[in-house]
Amino acid sequence: MPYYVPVLLNLAGRRCVVIGGGTVAERKATMLAEAGAVTVVVSPAITEGLLRLHHEREQVVWIEREYRQGDLAGAFLAFAATDRPEVNAAVTVEAEAEGIPLNDAGEGARGSMITPGVLRRGDLVVAVSTSGAGPTAARQLIREIDEHFGEDYEQYINYLSSARAFIKERITDPGKRKNLFRRLTETDILTLIREGSFRPWSEAAMIAWVEEQTEE
């Protein structure tokens, strides 16, 4: 089945519901909480990791009971992550009726979305999916990619992010901005980082570079 990709969602403050309390539910809830979502877990029992997450993060809510129809009310996203196919199917029916994107962890094709394997290096996010054909294969690919993207990429992406923010703050002309962004990516910063000779620019140095580029 073809899927629309890629998309990165801003979940800050949005209600997301996870039905289930096992290891899969823990993984889903953890990622939602890290994205800033108001994460609601519905299950009569949960893993120690989920319980710890519930105690440590105010936005992680645990409803200690079985799933009931109506539990997805107001949800931005939903996840059916129980070990009972009939419960996951019921959650899917509710999500479809309410127009809520849903991931069925037990039967991906039954839901309206699937979640890829993810590698994070600071602001760098690499997602891998086999379109539901082989989650284990996706995890193996993530491990292989991990070997090629070290901490140097994290430093590189973090620098680009701060430099772009600096340019956006000081340059309002769209054409000049576009030119500066292009010049920025043409600078071989990644090689300097790998050689250990890169030093983050000071604000004065960045201002001087911007002025130099805009005068050309």
Secondary structure as UniProt FT lines:
FT   TURN            12..13
FT   STRAND          15..19
FT   HELIX           23..34
FT   TURN            35..36
FT   STRAND          38..42
FT   HELIX           48..56
FT   TURN            58..59
FT   STRAND          60..63
FT   TURN            69..74
FT   STRAND          77..80
FT   HELIX           85..98
FT   STRAND          102..104
FT   HELIX           108..110
FT   STRAND          117..121
FT   TURN            122..123
FT   STRAND          124..128
FT   TURN            131..132
FT   HELIX           135..148
FT   HELIX           151..170
FT   HELIX           174..186
FT   HELIX           189..195
FT   HELIX           203..215
//
